[in-house]
Amino acid sequence: MTKVLKVGVVAGEVSGDLLGGDLVAALKAAHGGPVKLVGVGGEALEAEGLVSLFDFSELSIMGLTQVLARLPNLLRRINQTADAIVAARPDVLVIIDSPDFTHRVARKVRAKLPDLPIVDYVCPSVWAWKEYRAKQMLHYVDHVLAVLPFEPAAMKRLGGPETTFVGHWLTSDASLLKTRGIRASRPPKSREEEKTIMLLPGSRSAEIRALLPLLGEAAQQFAERNGRTRFLLPTVPRREALVRELTASFPVQVEISSSSDDKWSAFAQADAAMAASGTVILELCLASVPVVSAYKADWLITMMSKRIKIWSAALPNLVADYPVVPEYINQAVRPGSLCRWVEMLSTNTPQRQAMMEGFDLVWERLQVPVPPGEAAAGIVLEVMDKKKPGRH
């Protein structure tokens, strides 16, 4: 009988939880026996059997000012998570994204269980700022699973742990593939036709409060300039009340939903989107939804912006290595600019055509021979095997 595989897993946000669920499902298939989980996660990991140590939405905070404000609770959760994993003595620990939390947990676990294999799923953005973190990771990470194709070379250049590009799970997501197929068979609308515009203000409460009012102003301007328009706003269940509160005073009607099915339905219907910078920009790119990106960073991050070495915050731009998605950050976020971009992107214009060509290039560069979850699971098992006593 195949022995139970005990996996420590720590995910701090929705995107990391989805990656974790995909990885654990693949681990179960590859292991061929029972898998027991311990750690922190959300709905996707819980569906695979995790009983999260606490509600992981506590970790969904934005910016250094929020981190500082919640530092005592964060430190308590870091210690709680590390202690639980050490007590469980799993066969492997997988930390997923959210490095401010997950890497602190990993360091504490490595100090007490020095022989425990530790895999980091999603390369931290050491190529964007704080490059010294790459070498520091050698002390507590055995292997990095990268979701972007340029990251292995960046980690090698910076002297970090061995890194493998496993692909991005979105490229094999059934809902995204279905949506991409639906959109491929539908031509762009004419200027006279009624448009459907998607508003995506993010999944953290602070970014929603900062960005949604501006998206609302842009939506109002779009409706005034273009006539009858449908505005769709898919959100996550835990933010639905906040979104409804903030949109209650909007002069335009916004259709709000919070289920996964409704989200992909909105993706399929939208002629264009205004979205918060983040993973959702890549989702929109891979689903072939034209988008303009906007972001309002907290004041401390803004002050430190000179240390940021990356030229774009939009993932499709980084993968394509040229500006595919227009983006506006902080004081540059103007409702009028967002409105006009959406006007150009929701009809058959040269700007829309150029963006679709860029999206095709990103899709091509993210293709891998094995589905990301399977590739990631294979490497996790390899790392475990290499760290067995007597192996070198």
C-alpha positions as CSV (number, residue, x, y, z in Angstrom):
1,M,0.0,0.0,0.0
2,T,1.3,3.5,-0.9
3,K,2.2,5.5,2.2
4,V,0.4,8.7,3.1
5,L,2.2,11.7,1.6
6,K,2.1,14.6,4.1
7,V,2.3,18.0,2.4
8,G,2.7,21.3,4.2
9,V,1.2,24.0,2.0
10,V,1.0,27.8,2.7
11,A,-0.9,30.1,0.3
12,G,-1.7,33.7,1.2
13,E,-4.0,34.9,-1.6
14,V,-6.7,33.7,-4.0
15,S,-4.3,33.2,-6.9
16,G,-1.9,31.2,-4.8
17,D,-4.7,29.1,-3.4
18,L,-5.8,28.2,-7.0
19,L,-2.2,27.3,-7.8
20,G,-2.1,25.1,-4.7
21,G,-5.3,23.3,-5.5
22,D,-4.1,22.5,-9.0
23,L,-0.7,21.3,-7.7
24,V,-2.2,19.1,-4.9
25,A,-4.6,17.5,-7.4
26,A,-1.7,16.6,-9.6
27,L,0.4,15.4,-6.6
28,K,-2.4,13.0,-5.7
29,A,-2.4,11.6,-9.2
30,A,1.4,11.3,-9.4
31,H,1.8,9.9,-5.9
32,G,-0.9,7.3,-6.4
33,G,-1.9,7.2,-2.8
34,P,-3.4,9.3,-0.1
35,V,-2.2,12.9,0.5
36,K,-2.6,14.7,3.8
37,L,-2.4,18.5,3.9
38,V,-1.4,20.9,6.7
39,G,-1.2,24.6,6.4
40,V,-3.0,27.7,5.2
41,G,-5.2,28.2,2.1
42,G,-8.6,28.9,0.7
43,E,-11.4,27.3,-1.2
44,A,-9.3,25.5,-3.8
45,L,-6.9,23.9,-1.2
46,E,-9.8,23.1,1.1
47,A,-11.5,21.3,-1.8
48,E,-8.4,19.1,-1.9
49,G,-8.7,18.3,1.8
50,L,-6.9,21.1,3.6
51,V,-8.3,22.3,6.9
52,S,-6.8,25.8,6.9
53,L,-5.2,26.9,10.2
54,F,-7.1,30.2,9.9
55,D,-9.0,32.3,7.3
56,F,-6.4,33.1,4.8
57,S,-8.2,36.3,3.8
58,E,-6.4,37.8,6.8
59,L,-3.3,37.8,4.7
60,S,-4.8,39.6,1.8
61,I,-3.4,43.0,2.6
62,M,-2.0,45.6,0.3
63,G,1.1,47.8,0.8
64,L,3.6,48.3,3.6
65,T,1.4,50.6,5.6
66,Q,-1.2,47.8,6.0
67,V,1.6,45.3,6.8
68,L,2.9,47.6,9.6
69,A,-0.6,48.2,10.9
70,R,-1.3,44.5,11.2
71,L,2.2,43.4,12.1
72,P,1.4,41.9,15.5
73,N,-1.3,39.7,14.1
74,L,0.8,38.8,11.1
75,L,3.7,37.7,13.4
76,R,1.3,35.6,15.4
77,R,0.0,33.9,12.3
78,I,3.6,33.3,11.0
79,N,4.5,31.6,14.2
80,Q,1.3,29.7,14.4
81,T,1.7,28.4,10.8
82,A,5.4,27.5,11.3
83,D,4.8,25.7,14.6
84,A,1.9,23.7,13.1
85,I,4.0,22.5,10.1
86,V,7.0,21.6,12.4
87,A,4.6,19.6,14.6
88,A,3.1,17.8,11.7
89,R,6.6,16.9,10.2
90,P,5.4,16.8,6.6
91,D,7.4,15.1,3.8
92,V,7.6,18.5,1.9
93,L,6.6,22.1,2.4
94,V,5.3,24.1,-0.6
95,I,5.0,27.8,-0.1
96,I,2.9,29.6,-2.7
97,D,3.4,33.3,-3.6
98,S,2.7,36.0,-0.9
99,P,6.4,36.1,0.0
100,D,6.0,38.5,2.9
101,F,4.2,35.7,4.8
102,T,5.2,32.4,3.2
103,H,8.9,33.1,3.1
104,R,8.9,34.0,6.8
105,V,7.1,30.8,7.6
106,A,9.7,28.8,5.5
107,R,12.7,30.4,7.3
108,K,11.3,29.4,10.7
109,V,10.4,25.8,9.5
110,R,13.9,25.4,7.9
111,A,15.5,26.4,11.2
112,K,13.7,23.6,13.1
113,L,13.5,21.0,10.3
114,P,16.7,21.6,8.3
115,D,16.2,18.4,6.2
116,L,12.7,19.2,5.1
117,P,12.4,19.8,1.4
118,I,11.0,23.3,0.7
119,V,9.6,24.3,-2.7
120,D,8.5,27.8,-3.6
121,Y,5.7,28.0,-6.2
122,V,5.7,31.4,-7.9
123,C,9.1,33.1,-8.1
124,P,9.1,36.2,-6.0
125,S,9.6,39.4,-8.1
126,V,13.3,39.6,-7.3
127,W,13.8,40.8,-10.9
128,A,11.7,43.8,-10.1
129,W,13.2,45.0,-6.8
130,K,15.2,43.8,-3.9
131,E,17.5,41.6,-6.0
132,Y,19.4,40.5,-3.0
133,R,16.5,38.3,-1.9
134,A,17.4,35.8,-4.6
135,K,20.6,34.7,-2.8
136,Q,18.9,34.8,0.6
137,M,16.4,32.2,-0.6
138,L,19.3,29.7,-0.9
139,H,19.1,29.3,2.9
140,Y,15.5,28.1,3.0
141,V,14.3,27.1,-0.5
142,D,15.4,24.1,-2.5
143,H,13.7,24.8,-5.7
144,V,11.5,27.5,-7.3
145,L,8.6,26.8,-9.6
146,A,8.3,29.7,-12.0
147,V,5.1,30.7,-13.8
148,L,6.8,33.2,-16.2
149,P,9.3,32.1,-18.8
150,F,11.9,34.8,-18.1
151,E,12.3,34.0,-14.4
152,P,14.7,31.0,-14.5
153,A,17.3,33.1,-16.3
154,A,16.7,36.0,-13.9
155,M,17.2,33.8,-10.8
156,K,20.4,32.3,-12.3
157,R,21.8,35.8,-12.9
158,L,21.0,36.8,-9.4
159,G,22.4,33.6,-7.8
160,G,19.2,32.3,-6.4
161,P,17.9,28.7,-6.0
162,E,17.4,26.4,-9.0
163,T,14.4,27.5,-10.9
164,T,12.2,25.8,-13.4
165,F,9.5,27.4,-15.6
166,V,6.5,25.0,-15.3
167,G,4.1,27.2,-17.2
168,H,1.1,29.1,-15.9
169,W,-1.9,27.2,-14.7
170,L,-4.3,29.5,-16.5
171,T,-3.2,28.2,-19.9
172,S,-4.7,24.8,-19.0
173,D,-7.7,26.1,-17.0
174,A,-10.9,24.6,-18.5
175,S,-13.0,27.7,-17.9
176,L,-10.4,30.0,-19.5
177,L,-10.0,27.7,-22.5
178,K,-13.8,27.6,-23.0
179,T,-14.0,31.4,-22.8
180,R,-11.1,31.9,-25.2
181,G,-12.9,29.6,-27.7
182,I,-16.1,31.6,-27.4
183,R,-14.4,34.9,-27.9
184,A,-12.4,33.6,-30.9
185,S,-15.6,33.0,-32.8
186,R,-17.1,36.4,-32.2
187,P,-16.0,39.5,-34.2
188,P,-15.6,42.9,-32.5
189,K,-18.7,45.1,-32.4
190,S,-19.3,48.2,-34.5
191,R,-19.3,51.7,-32.9
192,E,-23.1,51.8,-33.0
193,E,-23.7,48.5,-31.1
194,E,-24.3,48.4,-27.4
195,K,-21.2,47.5,-25.5
196,T,-20.5,45.4,-22.5
197,I,-17.6,46.7,-20.3
198,M,-16.1,44.8,-17.4
199,L,-14.9,46.6,-14.2
200,L,-12.3,44.7,-12.2
201,P,-11.1,46.7,-9.2
202,G,-9.0,43.9,-7.6
203,S,-9.6,41.4,-4.8
204,R,-8.1,43.3,-1.8
205,S,-10.3,45.7,0.2
206,A,-7.8,48.5,0.1
207,E,-7.3,48.4,-3.7
208,I,-11.0,48.2,-4.2
209,R,-11.6,51.3,-2.1
210,A,-8.8,53.1,-3.9
211,L,-9.7,52.1,-7.5
212,L,-13.4,51.4,-7.8
213,P,-14.6,55.0,-7.5
214,L,-12.2,55.9,-10.4
215,L,-13.5,53.0,-12.5
216,G,-17.0,54.3,-11.7
217,E,-16.2,57.7,-13.1
218,A,-14.7,56.2,-16.2
219,A,-17.9,54.0,-16.6
220,Q,-20.1,57.1,-16.3
221,Q,-18.1,58.9,-18.9
222,F,-18.2,55.9,-21.3
223,A,-22.0,55.8,-21.0
224,E,-22.3,59.5,-21.6
225,R,-20.2,59.3,-24.7
226,N,-21.4,56.0,-26.1
227,G,-25.0,55.6,-25.0
228,R,-26.6,52.5,-23.5
229,T,-23.9,50.2,-22.0
230,R,-23.8,47.1,-19.8
231,F,-21.3,47.2,-17.0
232,L,-20.3,43.9,-15.4
233,L,-18.3,43.6,-12.2
234,P,-17.4,40.0,-11.1
235,T,-15.8,39.9,-7.7
236,V,-14.9,37.4,-5.0
237,P,-17.6,36.4,-2.4
238,R,-15.8,38.0,0.5
239,R,-15.7,41.4,-1.2
240,E,-19.2,41.4,-2.6
241,A,-20.7,43.5,0.2
242,L,-17.9,46.1,-0.1
243,V,-18.3,46.3,-3.9
244,R,-22.1,46.7,-3.5
245,E,-21.6,49.5,-0.9
246,L,-19.2,51.4,-3.1
247,T,-21.2,51.1,-6.3
248,A,-24.6,52.0,-4.7
249,S,-24.1,55.7,-5.5
250,F,-22.8,55.2,-9.1
251,P,-24.9,57.0,-11.7
252,V,-24.6,53.9,-14.0
253,Q,-26.0,50.5,-13.2
254,V,-23.4,47.8,-12.4
255,E,-24.2,44.1,-12.6
256,I,-22.3,42.6,-9.7
257,S,-21.7,38.8,-9.3
258,S,-19.4,36.7,-7.2
259,S,-19.5,33.1,-8.5
260,S,-16.8,31.6,-10.7
261,D,-19.3,30.8,-13.4
262,D,-20.5,34.4,-13.4
263,K,-17.0,35.6,-13.7
264,W,-16.2,33.5,-16.8
265,S,-19.6,34.5,-18.3
266,A,-18.6,38.1,-17.9
267,F,-15.2,37.4,-19.5
268,A,-17.0,35.8,-22.4
269,Q,-19.4,38.7,-22.9
270,A,-17.2,41.7,-22.3
271,D,-16.1,43.9,-25.3
272,A,-13.3,45.4,-23.1
273,A,-12.3,45.8,-19.5
274,M,-10.8,48.2,-17.0
275,A,-8.9,46.3,-14.4
276,A,-6.6,46.6,-11.4
277,S,-3.0,45.6,-12.2
278,G,-2.3,42.0,-11.1
279,T,-3.0,38.4,-12.1
280,V,-6.3,39.4,-13.6
281,I,-4.5,41.3,-16.4
282,L,-2.9,38.0,-17.5
283,E,-6.3,36.2,-17.2
284,L,-7.8,38.8,-19.5
285,C,-4.9,38.5,-21.9
286,L,-5.2,34.7,-22.2
287,A,-8.9,34.9,-22.5
288,S,-8.5,37.5,-25.3
289,V,-10.4,40.3,-23.5
290,P,-8.9,43.8,-24.4
291,V,-8.0,45.7,-21.2
292,V,-6.5,48.9,-19.8
293,S,-4.7,48.5,-16.5
294,A,-4.8,50.8,-13.6
295,Y,-3.4,50.8,-10.1
296,K,-3.2,53.0,-7.0
297,A,-0.3,52.0,-4.8
298,D,-0.1,52.9,-1.1
299,W,2.0,56.0,-0.2
300,L,4.9,54.1,1.2
301,I,5.3,51.9,-2.0
302,T,5.1,55.2,-4.0
303,M,7.9,56.7,-2.0
304,M,10.1,53.6,-2.7
305,S,9.3,53.5,-6.4
306,K,12.8,54.5,-7.4
307,R,14.0,51.1,-6.1
308,I,11.7,49.3,-8.5
309,K,13.7,48.2,-11.5
310,I,10.9,46.7,-13.6
311,W,9.6,48.7,-16.6
312,S,6.0,47.5,-16.4
313,A,3.6,46.1,-13.8
314,A,1.5,44.3,-16.4
315,L,2.4,40.6,-16.8
316,P,1.5,40.4,-20.5
317,N,4.0,43.2,-21.2
318,L,6.8,41.4,-19.3
319,V,6.2,38.2,-21.1
320,A,5.9,39.8,-24.6
321,D,8.8,42.2,-23.7
322,Y,7.0,45.2,-25.1
323,P,4.0,47.3,-24.1
324,V,0.9,45.3,-25.0
325,V,-1.5,46.6,-22.3
326,P,-1.7,50.3,-21.6
327,E,-1.3,51.0,-17.8
328,Y,-1.9,53.9,-15.5
329,I,-0.4,54.1,-12.0
330,N,-1.2,56.4,-9.0
331,Q,-1.7,60.0,-10.1
332,A,-1.7,59.1,-13.7
333,V,-5.0,57.2,-13.3
334,R,-7.5,59.4,-14.9
335,P,-11.1,58.3,-15.6
336,G,-11.0,60.1,-19.0
337,S,-8.0,58.1,-20.1
338,L,-9.5,54.8,-19.1
339,C,-12.8,55.7,-20.8
340,R,-11.0,56.5,-24.1
341,W,-8.9,53.4,-24.1
342,V,-12.0,51.3,-23.6
343,E,-13.7,53.1,-26.5
344,M,-10.8,52.1,-28.7
345,L,-10.5,48.6,-27.4
346,S,-14.2,47.7,-27.6
347,T,-14.4,48.2,-31.4
348,N,-12.3,47.1,-34.4
349,T,-9.5,49.6,-34.2
350,P,-5.8,49.4,-34.9
351,Q,-5.2,49.6,-31.1
352,R,-7.4,46.6,-30.5
353,Q,-5.8,44.6,-33.3
354,A,-2.3,45.3,-32.0
355,M,-3.4,44.2,-28.5
356,M,-4.8,40.9,-29.9
357,E,-1.5,40.3,-31.7
358,G,0.4,40.9,-28.4
359,F,-2.0,38.5,-26.6
360,D,-1.3,35.8,-29.1
361,L,2.4,36.2,-28.6
362,V,2.0,35.9,-24.8
363,W,-0.1,32.8,-25.2
364,E,2.6,31.3,-27.4
365,R,5.4,32.0,-25.0
366,L,3.5,30.5,-22.0
367,Q,2.9,27.1,-23.8
368,V,4.6,24.1,-22.1
369,P,4.6,20.4,-23.1
370,V,3.1,19.2,-19.8
371,P,0.3,21.0,-17.9
372,P,1.7,23.3,-15.2
373,G,0.2,21.4,-12.2
374,E,1.7,18.1,-13.5
375,A,5.1,19.6,-14.1
376,A,5.1,21.3,-10.7
377,A,4.0,18.0,-9.0
378,G,6.8,16.1,-10.7
379,I,9.5,18.6,-9.5
380,V,8.1,18.5,-5.9
381,L,8.5,14.7,-5.9
382,E,12.0,15.0,-7.4
383,V,13.1,17.5,-4.8
384,M,11.8,15.2,-2.1
385,D,13.7,12.3,-3.5
386,K,17.0,14.2,-3.8
387,K,16.7,15.2,-0.1
388,K,16.2,11.7,1.2
389,P,18.9,10.6,3.6
390,G,21.9,9.3,1.7
391,R,21.0,11.1,-1.5
392,H,23.3,13.8,-2.8
